[in-house]
Amino acid sequence: MLRHHYMGEIDGAFRAWVFQKGGTGAISGAIASAARAHGAEIRTDAAVERVIVRGGRATGVALEGGEEIAANVVVSGLDPRLTFTRLVEPQSLPADLVEGVRRYKFRGSSGKVNLALAGLPDFTCLPGHGPHLRGAISISPSIDYLERAYDDAKYGEFSRHPYMDIVIPSMIDPGMAPPGKHVMSIFVQYAPHNLNGGWTDEKREAFGDTVVQTLSRYAPNLESLILHRQVLTPADIERITGLTEGNIFQGELALQQLFFLRPVPQWAKYRTPIRGYWQCGAGTHPGGGIMGGSGRLAALEILKAAA
Ligand SMILES: Cc1cc2nc3c(=O)[nH]c(=O)nc-3n(C[C@H](O)[C@H](O)[C@H](O)COP(=O)(O)OP(=O)(O)OC[C@H]3O[C@@H](n4cnc5c(N)ncnc54)[C@H](O)[C@@H]3O)c2cc1C
């Protein structure tokens, strides 16, 4: 996972991450504009219920509500469990594929806390405002700290002292917040999807409190700055986005689920056993992250097959 986070480069800067002006949704907007400029029609709020398969070939999709759309090529950007066990009948697939998808591990383990702030946090290690607030801030004081944070999740609890990756996008893009105010995005590990007793509203708030209290030890003025707080657990991520078990990368980036094994051996080249039905999401190689890698490689395979 850590290696995955540090691969790639942006504009020649190796292992760099970047901020998107206008927030992450602006990337989707830019991709949509480019597609429309090439003649694509994009439908949103149009959930696909199932892929229509006739004679071993995908011939289109059926939307929730009953509308059917015919297509020669159907490409699923959903995670492997949904692609192979919800959109099509698993009984029509080879047993090795179904078994591989059953074994494929999701186990979402991260949460998100977004804060609207009345001003900037003051970190005791680097007091005052400065360039450090424009970059990535990591709360990971030692290897032991990280290991203890993971130990809690291993036994079904969220970390009492979590590991946090923090950015303040409004420091880079002032349009993200009103003048003088800021937004802080906190990516938190670990928060297991299968929390002991399950996630409830109370546990979500307790998780949010733990994050804020932990961070306040490093930036004591934080709590007094909070105007609004949004806490997302893996259960929320699953409910809102549909990502199975709230895994942000459509499945763990563990060694046995990478490269030619993603999502499962023998079915890792975007093709599926159903002719005309392809997979292209983060559950395929090279995995999650806003990089378009899986989609590009899938598109090249589809074009090759059509040639
Ligand atoms: C909380 C969180 C934080 C993240 N942070 C970062 C980050 O900082 N940097 C980074 O690079 N990556 C980050 N990621 C990962 C990144 O967002 C994903 O890896 C990336 O979006 C994967 O793209 P995708 O197109 O494969 O799948 P998705 O973005 O998951 O797209 C799948 C699409 O299919 C739609 N869909 C689902 N079911 C249906 C259906 N039945 N019918 C029709 N449509 C359907 C969904 O609404 C969604 O739009 C984060 C993810 C999460 C959840």
The ligand as an SDF file (V2000), in Angstrom:
LIG
                    3D

 53 58  0  0  0  0  0  0  0  0999 V2000
  -12.3080    8.5380    0.7800 C   0  0  0  0  0  0  0  0  0  0  0  0
  -11.3940    8.3160   -0.4080 C   0  0  0  0  0  0  0  0  0  0  0  0
  -10.2210    9.0590   -0.5190 C   0  0  0  0  0  0  0  0  0  0  0  0
   -9.3720    8.8630   -1.6150 C   0  0  0  0  0  0  0  0  0  0  0  0
   -8.2680    9.6520   -1.7330 N   0  0  0  0  0  0  0  0  0  0  0  0
   -7.5060    9.6010   -2.8450 C   0  0  0  0  0  0  0  0  0  0  0  0
   -6.4530   10.5170   -3.0820 C   0  0  0  0  0  0  0  0  0  0  0  0
   -6.2170   11.4370   -2.2830 O   0  0  0  0  0  0  0  0  0  0  0  0
   -5.7270   10.3840   -4.2260 N   0  0  0  0  0  0  0  0  0  0  0  0
   -5.9690    9.3950   -5.1340 C   0  0  0  0  0  0  0  0  0  0  0  0
   -5.2810    9.3260   -6.1580 O   0  0  0  0  0  0  0  0  0  0  0  0
   -6.9570    8.4860   -4.9410 N   0  0  0  0  0  0  0  0  0  0  0  0
   -7.7380    8.5940   -3.8340 C   0  0  0  0  0  0  0  0  0  0  0  0
   -8.7830    7.7020   -3.6450 N   0  0  0  0  0  0  0  0  0  0  0  0
   -8.9140    6.5720   -4.5810 C   0  0  0  0  0  0  0  0  0  0  0  0
   -9.5280    6.9910   -5.8950 C   0  0  0  0  0  0  0  0  0  0  0  0
  -10.6240    7.8610   -5.6620 O   0  0  0  0  0  0  0  0  0  0  0  0
  -10.0160    5.7320   -6.6510 C   0  0  0  0  0  0  0  0  0  0  0  0
   -8.9730    4.7780   -6.7430 O   0  0  0  0  0  0  0  0  0  0  0  0
  -10.4580    6.0950   -8.0720 C   0  0  0  0  0  0  0  0  0  0  0  0
  -11.5610    6.9920   -8.0120 O   0  0  0  0  0  0  0  0  0  0  0  0
  -10.8500    4.8220   -8.8360 C   0  0  0  0  0  0  0  0  0  0  0  0
  -11.4310    5.1850  -10.0460 O   0  0  0  0  0  0  0  0  0  0  0  0
  -12.3820    4.1690  -10.8180 P   0  0  0  0  0  0  0  0  0  0  0  0
  -12.8680    4.9010  -12.0290 O   0  0  0  0  0  0  0  0  0  0  0  0
  -11.6840    2.8780  -10.9850 O   0  0  0  0  0  0  0  0  0  0  0  0
  -13.6030    3.8630   -9.8370 O   0  0  0  0  0  0  0  0  0  0  0  0
  -14.6370    4.8130   -9.1160 P   0  0  0  0  0  0  0  0  0  0  0  0
  -14.0930    6.2110   -8.9770 O   0  0  0  0  0  0  0  0  0  0  0  0
  -15.0650    4.0780   -7.8760 O   0  0  0  0  0  0  0  0  0  0  0  0
  -15.8540    4.8930  -10.1650 O   0  0  0  0  0  0  0  0  0  0  0  0
  -16.8720    3.9510  -10.2310 C   0  0  0  0  0  0  0  0  0  0  0  0
  -18.1350    4.7020  -10.6480 C   0  0  0  0  0  0  0  0  0  0  0  0
  -19.1810    3.7550  -10.8760 O   0  0  0  0  0  0  0  0  0  0  0  0
  -20.3840    4.2850  -10.3440 C   0  0  0  0  0  0  0  0  0  0  0  0
  -21.3020    3.1720  -10.0730 N   0  0  0  0  0  0  0  0  0  0  0  0
  -21.3250    2.3170   -9.0020 C   0  0  0  0  0  0  0  0  0  0  0  0
  -22.3040    1.4130   -9.1400 N   0  0  0  0  0  0  0  0  0  0  0  0
  -22.9150    1.6910  -10.3230 C   0  0  0  0  0  0  0  0  0  0  0  0
  -24.0070    1.0850  -11.0390 C   0  0  0  0  0  0  0  0  0  0  0  0
  -24.6520    0.0010  -10.5860 N   0  0  0  0  0  0  0  0  0  0  0  0
  -24.3890    1.6440  -12.2300 N   0  0  0  0  0  0  0  0  0  0  0  0
  -23.7340    2.7250  -12.7270 C   0  0  0  0  0  0  0  0  0  0  0  0
  -22.6880    3.3200  -12.1110 N   0  0  0  0  0  0  0  0  0  0  0  0
  -22.2860    2.8020  -10.9250 C   0  0  0  0  0  0  0  0  0  0  0  0
  -19.9550    5.0070   -9.0910 C   0  0  0  0  0  0  0  0  0  0  0  0
  -20.9330    5.9670   -8.7360 O   0  0  0  0  0  0  0  0  0  0  0  0
  -18.6480    5.6600   -9.5700 C   0  0  0  0  0  0  0  0  0  0  0  0
  -18.8760    6.9190  -10.1560 O   0  0  0  0  0  0  0  0  0  0  0  0
   -9.6720    7.9100   -2.5900 C   0  0  0  0  0  0  0  0  0  0  0  0
  -10.8730    7.1670   -2.4950 C   0  0  0  0  0  0  0  0  0  0  0  0
  -11.7300    7.3840   -1.4300 C   0  0  0  0  0  0  0  0  0  0  0  0
  -13.0370    6.6010   -1.3630 C   0  0  0  0  0  0  0  0  0  0  0  0
  1  2  1  0
  2  3  1  0
  2 52  2  0
  3  4  2  0
  4  5  1  0
  4 50  1  0
  5  6  2  0
  6  7  1  0
  6 13  1  0
  7  8  2  0
  7  9  1  0
  9 10  1  0
 10 11  2  0
 10 12  1  0
 12 13  2  0
 13 14  1  0
 14 15  1  0
 14 50  1  0
 15 16  1  0
 16 17  1  0
 16 18  1  0
 18 19  1  0
 18 20  1  0
 20 21  1  0
 20 22  1  0
 22 23  1  0
 23 24  1  0
 24 25  2  0
 24 26  1  0
 24 27  1  0
 27 28  1  0
 28 29  2  0
 28 30  1  0
 28 31  1  0
 31 32  1  0
 32 33  1  0
 33 34  1  0
 33 48  1  0
 34 35  1  0
 35 36  1  0
 35 46  1  0
 36 37  1  0
 36 45  1  0
 37 38  2  0
 38 39  1  0
 39 40  1  0
 39 45  2  0
 40 41  1  0
 40 42  2  0
 42 43  1  0
 43 44  2  0
 44 45  1  0
 46 47  1  0
 46 48  1  0
 48 49  1  0
 50 51  2  0
 51 52  1  0
 52 53  1  0
M  END
$$$$
